[in-house]
Amino acid sequence: MKGSSKDWLITGNSFAQNNNDRPAALSVDTTVVNNSGYNPLGTIANPWQPSGALTNDGGGGADPVSGRLYTVRQSPKTIIIAGGVVSQIAIDGTSTGLTAGVFKLGIGETITVTYSATPTSKIVAE
């Protein structure tokens, strides 16, 4: 995992102690998912990034920006939207016909929440 690549994704592995050759992430933006003993990651505080990425890191805003496209990165996410005055929730550009609900999105999938009064939201990384 050397080099200048970022946002690595390694899935479906089972890591165990193996003397001096233990695998380890080389940079802080690397995420190893679906591995025994490492997942789930849990609720992300302030998940809505200005860049439109939904990462496992948090540090963005508590609420989505109305009409902004957000892309799931690093690991699958469960997104809960409730309350507010939501006119549309779109997944991968297609309206769900819902104004609230629980949405399970995989890596690379997108969500857009359009509203006139901010809904509450919660994002859980898996």
Secondary structure, DSSP 8 states (H G I E B T S, - for coil): --SS--S-EEES------TT-----SSTT-EEES-TTT---EE-SS-B-TTSEE-SS--SBSS--TT-EEEE-SS-EEEEEESSEEEEEEETTEE-S-SSEEEEE-TT-EEEEEEEE--EEEEEE-
